[in-house]
């Protein structure tokens, strides 16, 4: 991720309140944001902070953006260097670091969960709003098990690994049906629905599931028809928003063997503007459901 100051500033004590969801990923980001503010308040560079904990400036950057766990010794050394010497201020931050190092539920899938995607799973769990544009596949949160298996089999052949990866994808979907689910707003290129992943029967079930999920109050699906022509987006991306003030919006762009996480305000605003254009170019949610029903009848 790219470091940013966040949407609003909050005093230290409010940062220590546990977030509603997201587990250790959110805790790491909240603690990292506080460490960044303490460093910047003292006008200390990333390089100088890195020297304090015997690490590089990139390690400090990863700490401040919540991409890695925290060692208690590093927290102690950094707080001392930043002038935080009162134990009443230090102990809550150290306790928060300890909680942030606890594994999330997705740790059970660590054998098939690459480091670059692990951060996204935690952010997805913590988000209050997820907006996604897809041009090739149905988003993972809306895939049926058969469709997820067909997609996974395009890249993997080991039966156990396929089962594990499909299991992880299905487990992620529980976030949409929890008591306080995020708002999921999906824009699909029509090609996603026309591409016969897994065959006719798999696609029929997938279309039916999309129609079913679109009836949920927290799920919105729009389809960009072929006749809409081209659009400004060059590829699939997601924008995640969080209820906690100190968590900036994050743009997620997945690549073949890695991913980009962007949270600089100027970068996020470009993608948000692109998402708004895509939503305007797409059919309305009601018309999109009619399109999917027509596809289902014709398949």
For each residue, the residues with C-beta under 8 A, 3 or more apart:
1: 65 66 67 119 250 261 262 263
2: 65 261 262 263 264 267
3: 36 61 64 65 263 264
4: 248 263 264 265
5: 9 36 37
6: 9 33 245 246 247 248
7: 245 246 248 249
8: 245 246
9: 5 6 37
10: 14 15 245 246
11: 14 15
12: 15 16 34 89 92 93
13: 16 92
14: 10 11 17
15: 10 11 12 30 31 33 34 96 246
16: 12 13 92 93 96
17: 14
18: 27 99
19: 22 26 27 30 126 243 244
20: 180 243
21: 26 125 126 175 178 180
22: 19 25 26 27 122 123 125 126 127 242
23: 26 27 102 104 105 122 125 126
24: 27 28 69 99 100 101 102 103 104 122
25: 22 28 29 66 104 119 121 122 123 125 126
26: 19 21 22 23 29 30 66 122 126 242 244 247
27: 18 19 22 23 24 30 31 96 99 100
28: 24 25 31 32 66 67 68 69 70 100
29: 25 26 32 33 65 66 246 247
30: 15 19 26 27 33 34 66 96 244 246 247
31: 15 27 28 34 35 66 70 93 96 97 100
32: 28 29 35 36 63 64 65 66
33: 6 15 29 30 36 37 64 66 246 247
34: 12 15 30 31 37 38 93 246
35: 31 32 38 39 63 64 75 78 82
36: 3 5 32 33 39 40 64
37: 5 9 33 34 40 41
38: 34 35 41 42 78 79 82 83 84
39: 35 36 42 44 46 49 60 64 78 82
40: 36 37 43 44
41: 37 38 82
42: 38 39 82 83
43: 40
44: 39 40 48 49 81 82
45: 48 49 57
46: 39 49 50 57 58 60 61
47: 50 51 57
48: 44 45 51 52
49: 39 44 45 46 52 53 57 60 78 81
50: 46 47 53 55 56 57 58 59 60
51: 47 48 54
52: 48 49 77 78 81
53: 49 50 59 60 71 73 74 77 78
54: 51
55: 50 59 60 74
56: 50 59 60
57: 45 46 47 49 50 60 61
58: 46 50 61 62
59: 50 53 55 56 62 63 68
60: 39 46 49 50 53 55 56 57 63 64
61: 3 46 57 58 64 65
62: 58 59 65 67 68
63: 32 35 59 60 66 67 68 70 74
64: 3 32 33 35 36 39 60 61
65: 1 2 3 29 32 61 62 261 263
66: 1 25 26 28 29 30 31 32 33 63 100 119
67: 1 28 62 63 119 261
68: 28 59 62 63
69: 24 28 100 101
70: 28 31 63 74 75 97 100 101
71: 53 74 75
72: 75 76 94 97 98
73: 53 76 77
74: 53 55 63 70 71 77 78
75: 35 70 71 72 78 79 93 94 97
76: 72 73 79 80 90 94
77: 52 53 73 74 80 81
78: 35 38 39 49 52 53 74 75 81 82
79: 38 75 76 82 84 85 89 90 93
80: 76 77 83 84 85
81: 44 49 52 77 78
82: 35 38 39 41 42 44 78 79
83: 38 42 80
84: 38 79 80 89 90 93
85: 79 80 90
86: 89 90
87: 90 91
88: 91 92
89: 12 79 84 86 92 93
90: 76 79 84 85 86 87 93 94
91: 87 88 94 95
92: 12 13 16 88 89 95 96
93: 12 16 31 34 75 79 84 89 90 96 97
94: 72 75 76 90 91 97 98
95: 91 92 98 99
96: 15 16 27 30 31 92 93 99 100
97: 31 70 72 75 93 94 100 101
98: 72 94 95 101 102
99: 18 24 27 95 96 102
100: 24 27 28 31 66 69 70 96 97
101: 24 69 70 97 98
102: 23 24 98 99
103: 24 107
104: 23 24 25 107 121 122 125
105: 23 108 171
106: 109 110 113 118 121 122 168 171 172
107: 103 104 110
108: 105
109: 106 112 113 164 167 168 171
110: 106 107 113 118
111: 164
112: 109 161 164 165 168
113: 106 109 110 117 118 121 168
114: 117 118 257
115: 118 119
116: 119 257 258 259
117: 113 114 120 121 254 259
118: 106 110 113 114 115 121 122
119: 1 25 66 67 115 116 122 123 261
120: 117 123 124 252 254 259 261
121: 25 104 106 113 117 118 124 125 168 172
122: 22 23 24 25 26 104 106 118 119 125 126
123: 22 25 119 120 126 127 240 250 252
124: 120 121 127 130 141 172 175 182 240
125: 21 22 23 25 104 121 122 172 175
126: 19 21 22 23 25 26 122 123 242 247
127: 22 123 124 130 182 240 241 242
128: 182 183 241 242 243
129: 182 183 184 185 240 241
130: 124 127 141 182 183 184 185 238 239 240 241
131: 185 186 187 238 239 240 241 275
132: 139 184 185 186 187 236 237 238 239
133: 186 187 233 236 237 238 274 275 278
134: 137 138 139 186 187 188 189 192 236
135: 189 191 192 233 235 236
136: 189 191 192 195 236
137: 134 143 151 192 195 197
138: 134 142 143 147 188 192 206 210
139: 132 134 142 143 186
140: 143 148 169 172 173
141: 124 130 172 173 175 176 184
142: 138 139 173 184 186 209 210 213 219 221
143: 137 138 139 140 147 148 151 169 173 206
144: 147 148 202 205 206 209
145: 148 149 166 170
146: 149 150 198 201 202 205 206
147: 138 143 144 150 151 197 198 202 203 205 206
148: 140 143 144 145 151 152 166 169 170
149: 145 146 152 153 162 166 198
150: 146 147 153 154 197 198 199 202
151: 137 143 147 148 154 197 198
152: 148 149 155 156 162 165 166 169
153: 149 150 156 157 162
154: 150 151
155: 152
156: 152 153 161 162 165
157: 153 162
158: 161 162
159: 162 163
160: 163 164
161: 112 156 158 164 165
162: 149 152 153 156 157 158 159 165 166
163: 159 160 166 167
164: 109 111 112 160 161 167 168
165: 112 152 156 161 162 168 169
166: 145 148 149 152 162 163 169 170
167: 109 163 164 170 171
168: 106 109 112 113 121 164 165 171 172
169: 140 143 148 152 165 166 172 173
170: 145 148 166 167 173
171: 105 106 109 167 168 174
172: 106 121 124 125 140 141 168 169 175
173: 140 141 142 143 169 170 176 177
174: 171 177 178
175: 21 124 125 141 172 178 181 182
176: 141 173 181 182 184 213 216 218 219
177: 173 174 181
178: 21 174 175 181
179:
180: 20 21
181: 175 176 177 178 184 218
182: 124 127 128 129 130 175 176 218
183: 128 129 130 218 219 220
184: 129 130 132 141 142 176 181 218 219 220
185: 129 130 131 132 220 222 279
186: 131 132 133 134 139 142 219 220 221 222
187: 131 132 133 134 222 223 224 275 278 279 282
188: 134 138 192 193 221 222 223 224 288
189: 134 135 136 192 223 224
190: 193 194 223 224 225 226 291
191: 135 136 194 195 226
192: 134 135 136 137 138 188 189 195
193: 188 190 203 207 210 223 291 292 295
194: 190 191 295
195: 136 137 191 192
196: 199 200 203
197: 137 147 150 151 202 203 206
198: 146 147 149 150 151 201 202 203 206
199: 150 196 202 203
200: 196 203 204 299
201: 146 198 204 205
202: 144 146 147 150 197 198 199 205 206
203: 147 193 196 197 198 199 200 206 207 299
204: 200 201 207 208 296 299
205: 144 146 147 201 202 208 209
206: 138 143 144 146 147 197 198 202 203 209 210
207: 193 203 204 210 211 292 295 296 299
208: 204 205 211 212 296
209: 142 144 205 206 212 213
210: 138 142 193 206 207 213 214 221 292
211: 207 208 214 215 289 292 293 296
212: 208 209 215
213: 142 176 209 210 216 219 221
214: 210 211 219 220 221 285 288 289 292
215: 211 212 219
216: 176 213 219
217:
218: 176 181 182 183 184
219: 142 176 183 184 186 213 214 215 216
220: 183 184 185 186 214 285
221: 142 186 188 210 213 214 285 288 289 292
222: 185 186 187 188 279 282 283 284 285 288
223: 187 188 189 190 193 282 283 287 288 291 292
224: 187 188 189 190 228 231 278 281 282 283
225: 190 228 283 291
226: 190 191
227:
228: 224 225 231 281 282
229:
230:
231: 224 228 277 278 281
232: 274 277 278
233: 133 135 237 274 275 277 278
234:
235: 135 253
236: 132 133 134 135 136 253 254
237: 132 133 233 251 252 253 271 274
238: 130 131 132 133 251 252 253
239: 130 131 132 249 250 251 252 268 271 272 275
240: 123 124 127 129 130 131 249 250 251 252
241: 127 128 129 130 131 249
242: 22 26 126 127 128 247 248 249
243: 19 20 128 247
244: 19 26 30 247
245: 6 7 8 10
246: 6 7 8 10 15 29 30 33 34
247: 6 26 29 30 33 126 242 243 244 250
248: 4 6 7 242 263 265 268
249: 7 239 240 241 242 263 268 272
250: 1 123 239 240 247 261 262 263 268
251: 237 238 239 240 260 261 262 263 267 268 271
252: 120 123 237 238 239 240 259 260 261
253: 235 236 237 238 259 260 262
254: 117 120 236 259
255: 258 259 260
256:
257: 114 116
258: 116 255
259: 116 117 120 252 253 254 255
260: 251 252 253 255
261: 1 2 65 67 119 120 250 251 252
262: 1 2 250 251 253 267 268 271
263: 1 2 3 4 65 248 249 250 251 267 268
264: 2 3 4 267 268
265: 4 248 268 269
266: 269 270
267: 2 251 262 263 264 270 271
268: 239 248 249 250 251 262 263 264 265 271 272
269: 265 266 272 273
270: 266 267 273 274
271: 237 239 251 262 267 268 274 275
272: 239 249 268 269 275 276
273: 269 270 276 277
274: 133 232 233 237 270 271 277 278
275: 131 133 187 233 239 271 272 278 279
276: 272 273 279 280
277: 231 232 233 273 274 280 281
278: 133 187 224 231 232 233 274 275 281 282
279: 185 187 222 275 276 282
280: 276 277
281: 224 228 231 277 278
282: 187 222 223 224 228 278 279 288
283: 222 223 224 225 287 288 291
284: 222 287 288
285: 214 220 221 222 288 289
286: 289 290
287: 223 283 284 290 291
288: 188 214 221 222 223 282 283 284 285 291 292
289: 211 214 221 285 286 292 293
290: 286 287 293 294
291: 190 193 223 225 283 287 288 294 295
292: 193 207 210 211 214 221 223 288 289 295 296
293: 211 289 290 296 297
294: 290 291 297 298
295: 193 194 207 291 292 298 299
296: 204 207 208 211 292 293 299
297: 293 294
298: 294 295
299: 200 203 204 207 295 296
